[in-house]
Amino acid sequence: MWANLNRLEHARFDDFFIEHENCRSKSKKYRGVKLFITPTGIGTAFVVKCPVCKVKEDITDYANW
């Protein structure tokens, strides 16, 4: 899975993960974030979501398509 993310997407994922550290620390059920991978005809889209506060962020590097 991680091999599919380029450096920019990986950095965006890390930033999101750090931003939602408080959410994860408040939850006993969730300790991470969810990564949704959507293959398309021209590239792969990546959306990361915090399962606690339900915030989603598209981390796809569209310049790479």
Secondary structure, DSSP 8 states (H G I E B T S, - for coil): -GGGS-HHHHHHHHHHHHHTHHHHHH-SS--S-EEEEEE-SS-EEEEEE-TTT--EEE---GGG-
